[in-house]
Amino acid sequence: MKKTIINVHILLLTFFFVISGLAFAEGVPQIDNKTLQSALSTVKVSGGASAGYFYASNTGEDADDDAFLLSNFMVEASSTGEDIPIGFAGAFGETSTPSVLGTPVNNDDFKIEYASLSLKPVKEMEIEMGLLQPNSGFENTYTFNNNNVILGAVASQQPYNAYGARGGYKAGGISLWGGYYKQRLDEEEYNSPAYAWEAGISGSIADNDFSIYNYHIYGQRNLLGAVIERSMDNIDLAFNVDYWTWDSDVNERYGSESSIGAAFYICPSFGSFSIPLRLEYIDQDKSGIYIESSGTKQIYAATVSPTWHYNDNAYVRAESAYTQADGAFLNDGQAEDNRINLAIELGFLF
């Protein structure tokens, strides 16, 4: 009998809570699905992933000569609304792609790669703040955005992401920008300088897109570079030249204070098939900027990357690269003058 009474009480309490909940819900404003959809419609999600097999000859005793790499993984979220002056962009992931001067090693350090907020006080002006990508060079750090699988020799020394602020102004087809940075995403890059700054100009002249940039790394290096790009029918062309100089504080450690490097890119396309070619030349004299060897003065590199595009999002590409640099590489403790890189990669962008 007592058990029956308890069960009745439980039923009555349950009924009371259900009725009270319904009554309370009627008095509380519900989330408007249209409002939620409107908010989500201003956020764009994009990114990609690539993976493959990478090989490099003459890697030395302490490095593997081949590996299967998750070469890139990136998920980016960004704002798309144009009716408000504040926007954002941020990406999480990793990149493991070596340069033609490096060796294949997987990077398992997944982290925020870049993230920033932007403010447009007027239509022509934008101010960014956060973890920013530099506006230097032709190639992208995240190589599924490039035509070649492996990063080039010239691009291997270009600045990486850093925390700071950058302002830009656009008018008459010309863009100007300037930025100031403190900590770097990779704390070992350039031995974590106290600060760095960049300035540049970009635009288009006679169907040629151009960019001129200056990136100064306090107490260490200064980079002056330029990029020119042009498209003609089914051929894309680009030329990137970088001139590095050591800061006066470290110049005395090296036999030369400067280095110049240039990369030429040509990418002919035939429907879903393309054959990107990259040719590079670097004269670092005794500066050691690209390869820390006093005997390596000049570097030559050639890369070809046959690519089949299944569609705009998916691709498969193979790559062969040859690099010539006196005494720059090691094989069984012996100095070698060349390196061969091979790669095959699958990629998907979204």
Steps between C-alpha positions, in 0.01 A plus 500: 500500500780742590677419171181580307462838672864588421449412133188719483692790653777458243247504215334813638837678540603401149171632360546824697853559365392430142207741520716764672768460236254548217351805667845648559608431143203693365620807684863476387602626155624214283809513279408623156634251245517773237718712729732204562521419129570864422789505747646176364467620142764766570759233594694318228680172570777395263834320499651180374718198559785339309715195562756296312838335474816715512861405426827697521851380422814589696317587822788424738531249783235633739215552252269260319514507124133416449167516682125502454389850599176672584639791305217744579184508709311824544149604605426871467199699619452856381232766486327584174264781597566832328246704694709532818853648526636216718611162367703199605700212356669211674640157420597189693729226369859419405742483210781248458615577147880539480687726258740370238773585755331302779414139584162323536384511863142480628380790713242383755467839672141597421437859600344831401696596188356849462213698647414867474230760538471778244345843516404720205451854630450608137453300182857550379673421831538180700672432833585140598614374838588155628713213366563610141650354184767716333446667162837380371583271210312308232466158662266424787611329821208257464613335181167364377449863394812480278554340162798299629490236774823589682591854606766669286847605614424873471173461692668294773646814663201731468338616828242292685188591699538740793289681761447868429297758312486613138329788325413521132364760260358444150437769241511513122598134465804542729531347848737620772565319828717515808524266798673466837558161668625355828497126578517255211292185459823301473702627796828368355464688173772765480572437871183680615587865425366778722286630216459509123325726254389481138387748236396456141307602194305292247287560195470434127669658197429393139343169609797425727428463871788614718601514864802668660571426866750579773516282812742600777587261781655705780865428570520223241385534138337730252308377193421703190304309238261518207250276321361539147214281371328472163249263336487442124234263362583166664839601647564660840835674552665639813840635603616548861830664600624540860799700624608423857750699705633425846452758773819680602488327842553154344669586172850447641429129556479433127729542202234686303219730608240425234331240283277521192263233376250474216230251405318475166167319477320382187181294512343391169156337529329258263146445623520310828877444462779748583881489509636761744873572463713696750857615429711660775838663538656632822833675547563508873878544471624430856195639681359158597145636482348206314753226583735538797816397320785731411576284197149527355491822301248427226182291494315376191166319516249370244159352589232348277160395637258326258151541647161351420199695631199277549296817553548838665536332840695176452838431341787254477849620417848356468821697533869474420752762613875528453714737710866581438700661783871437556564299816155572643377143554635192677508129417675260738697789643615621160409841358287480187418770247143405410168375628206333327149543642207282393140520614151381416208668673122485517310814596149620566390860549163608636 
